[in-house]
Amino acid sequence: MTSKDPVTEYLHNIDKYETIYKSHQASKTRYCIPDGFSITKNLLSHCLGFPLGFPVGQQNIASHPQAVAEYIAKLDKEFSLVMIMDYYDESLILLKQEFCWSFKDILYLTQNKGSYGNVQSLKTPENLRLHKEYDFLDYQLFDHFNKTFWRKVEEYPGNFVAEVRMFRQIKSDVTKFCSINDAKSTEVFQVTNNLYTDDFEFEAKECRFLRYYFLNKLQDINDQYVGKNGVKVSKLSKALC
């Protein structure tokens, strides 16, 4: 694709480019993406188990509004909370309440954060319309759980905005603490009891857990499983989906 506006080019020629990207010719290295599978059409819905006709021969409910509505209702019953990446910190606060956790249980360091240049220029009304028509199930799914998410925020027992602000401040402080202390340090970051969390200590050696790349953690779990059960499992690839 040589267009200066690849998103618009793609959305106006979806069938053409989907055929290319779903083919084994798209890349010599396919990793876990099988031929014939779209990573742009209703991918979120697929990952949440919607029967969408893949692999070939499987049921596809995409064109049956009643079946789609019933499946979303099923997910709504199965999950007491669906987190939204657009509101990650807010989601963590709701998760904290769900499990009666403290701030320490939801601390994280930002990793693999990317950025896109001039995104707003791509969000033309026509581009949004085309994308919504193509990725319609994901929009329907997001709209539903976005509404339930903010309903939970409205029903939150306490000052939700202030709690998110407090969490972000502590997270920022811990991030700075971890940036200047290595695993051998004996320094301790202390958080005193407040309206939103019990007091806790965060030791410098704990920073390594926040820095831990999740695929490495999966590999460790895999290695432990192999050790206990004698099952040979191939090494995890960093290119896993």
C-alpha positions in Angstrom: 0.0 0.0 0.0 1.6 3.3 -1.1 -1.2 5.7 -0.3 -0.3 8.7 1.9 -3.6 8.0 3.7 -3.5 4.2 4.2 -6.5 4.0 6.6 -8.8 5.7 4.1 -7.4 3.6 1.3 -7.9 0.4 3.3 -11.5 1.3 4.4 -12.5 2.1 0.8 -11.1 -1.2 -0.5 -11.6 -3.6 2.4 -12.4 -6.7 0.4 -9.2 -6.2 -1.7 -6.9 -5.8 1.3 -8.6 -8.4 3.5 -8.1 -11.0 0.8 -4.4 -10.1 0.9 -3.9 -10.1 4.6 -5.9 -13.3 5.2 -3.7 -15.1 2.7 -0.5 -17.0 3.6 1.2 -14.7 1.1 0.8 -11.8 3.4 3.8 -12.8 5.5 6.2 -15.6 5.6 5.9 -15.7 9.4 2.3 -16.2 10.4 2.8 -16.9 14.1 -0.5 -17.8 15.7 -2.7 -16.1 13.0 -4.1 -18.9 10.7 -4.8 -18.4 7.0 -8.3 -17.1 6.3 -8.6 -15.4 9.7 -9.3 -11.6 9.8 -7.5 -9.6 12.5 -9.5 -6.5 11.6 -13.1 -7.7 11.5 -14.8 -8.2 14.8 -11.6 -9.4 16.4 -12.7 -8.4 19.9 -16.0 -10.3 19.5 -14.1 -13.4 18.3 -11.7 -13.3 21.3 -14.7 -13.2 23.6 -16.1 -16.4 22.1 -18.7 -15.2 19.6 -19.3 -18.0 17.0 -18.4 -16.1 13.8 -17.8 -18.9 11.3 -14.2 -19.6 12.0 -12.8 -22.2 11.5 -14.8 -22.8 8.4 -17.9 -24.8 9.1 -18.5 -23.3 12.5 -21.7 -21.5 13.3 -21.8 -17.8 12.4 -24.3 -15.6 14.3 -23.0 -12.3 12.9 -26.1 -11.8 10.7 -28.6 -12.8 13.4 -29.3 -9.8 15.6 -31.3 -11.8 18.2 -28.5 -14.3 18.5 -25.9 -11.5 18.9 -28.1 -9.8 21.6 -28.4 -13.1 23.5 -24.7 -13.8 23.4 -23.9 -10.3 24.7 -26.5 -10.9 27.5 -24.7 -14.2 28.2 -21.4 -12.5 28.6 -23.0 -9.8 30.8 -24.1 -12.6 33.2 -20.8 -14.4 33.1 -18.6 -11.4 33.8 -19.2 -9.2 36.8 -16.8 -6.6 35.4 -15.6 -6.0 31.9 -12.5 -3.7 31.9 -12.1 -1.1 29.2 -8.6 -0.3 28.0 -9.6 3.3 27.2 -10.2 3.7 30.9 -7.6 1.4 32.3 -7.1 3.1 35.7 -10.8 3.5 36.2 -11.2 -0.2 35.4 -8.6 -1.1 38.0 -10.4 0.8 40.7 -13.6 -1.1 39.9 -11.6 -4.3 40.0 -10.1 -3.3 43.3 -13.6 -2.9 44.7 -14.7 -6.2 43.2 -12.0 -8.2 45.0 -11.6 -6.0 48.1 -8.0 -5.3 47.2 -5.7 -2.4 48.1 -3.9 0.0 45.8 -0.8 -2.3 46.0 -2.7 -5.1 44.3 -3.4 -3.0 41.2 -0.1 -1.1 40.8 1.6 -1.5 37.4 4.3 0.0 35.3 3.5 1.1 31.8 5.2 -1.1 29.2 5.1 -1.4 25.4 3.3 1.9 25.1 3.0 3.1 21.5 1.7 6.2 19.9 0.1 6.9 16.5 0.7 10.1 14.6 -2.1 12.4 13.6 -4.9 10.0 14.5 -7.6 12.6 14.6 -7.2 13.3 10.9 -8.1 9.7 10.2 -11.4 10.0 12.1 -13.4 11.5 9.3 -17.2 10.8 9.4 -16.8 8.7 6.3 -14.0 6.6 7.7 -15.9 6.1 10.9 -19.0 5.0 9.0 -17.1 2.5 6.9 -15.3 1.1 9.9 -18.5 0.8 11.9 -20.2 -1.0 9.1 -17.3 -3.5 8.7 -16.5 -4.0 12.4 -20.1 -3.8 13.5 -20.1 -6.5 16.2 -17.2 -5.0 18.0 -19.0 -1.7 18.1 -22.1 -3.3 19.5 -20.1 -5.2 22.1 -18.2 -2.1 23.2 -21.3 0.1 23.4 -23.0 -2.4 25.7 -20.1 -2.9 28.1 -19.2 0.8 28.0 -22.7 1.6 29.3 -22.5 -1.1 32.0 -19.0 0.2 32.9 -20.2 3.8 33.5 -23.3 2.5 35.3 -20.9 0.9 37.8 -19.0 4.1 38.1 -22.2 6.0 38.9 -23.1 3.4 41.6 -19.6 3.4 43.1 -19.8 3.8 46.9 -17.5 6.8 47.4 -15.8 9.6 45.4 -14.7 7.6 42.3 -12.9 10.5 40.7 -10.9 11.3 43.8 -9.9 7.7 44.2 -8.7 7.4 40.6 -6.7 10.6 41.2 -5.2 9.2 44.4 -4.3 6.0 42.7 -2.6 7.7 39.8 -0.6 9.8 42.2 0.6 6.7 44.1 1.3 4.9 40.8 3.4 7.9 39.6 5.3 7.9 42.9 6.0 4.1 42.7 7.1 4.5 39.1 9.6 7.1 40.1 10.7 4.9 43.1 11.3 2.0 40.8 13.2 4.1 38.3 15.9 5.0 40.9 16.1 1.8 42.9 17.4 -1.6 41.6 16.5 -5.0 43.0 19.4 -4.9 45.4 18.2 -1.8 47.1 16.8 -2.0 50.6 14.7 1.2 50.1 11.0 1.0 51.0 8.2 3.2 49.6 5.4 3.7 52.2 1.8 4.5 51.7 -0.2 5.5 54.7 -3.8 4.5 55.4 -6.3 6.8 53.7 -9.9 6.9 52.5 -9.2 4.6 49.6 -6.6 2.1 50.7 -5.0 0.4 53.7 -1.5 1.4 54.4 1.2 -0.7 52.7 4.9 -0.9 52.0 6.4 -1.4 48.6 10.0 -2.7 48.6 12.5 -2.0 45.9 12.9 -5.7 45.1 9.2 -5.8 44.3 9.8 -3.4 41.3 11.0 -6.4 39.3 7.6 -7.9 39.4 6.1 -4.7 37.9 8.8 -4.8 35.2 8.2 -8.4 34.3 7.3 -8.9 30.7 4.1 -11.0 30.6 5.4 -13.4 28.0 8.4 -14.2 30.2 6.0 -14.9 33.0 4.0 -17.2 30.8 7.2 -19.0 30.0 8.0 -19.4 33.7 4.5 -20.9 34.3 5.0 -23.2 31.3 8.4 -24.3 32.6 6.9 -25.0 36.1 4.2 -27.0 34.4 6.7 -29.0 32.4 8.7 -29.7 35.6 5.7 -31.0 37.5 4.0 -33.0 34.8 6.9 -34.0 32.4 5.0 -32.5 29.5 7.1 -31.1 26.7 5.9 -27.7 25.5 7.6 -25.6 22.9 9.2 -22.3 23.9 6.8 -19.4 23.8 7.5 -16.9 21.0 7.6 -13.2 21.6 5.4 -12.8 18.6 2.5 -14.6 20.2 -0.9 -13.0 19.8 
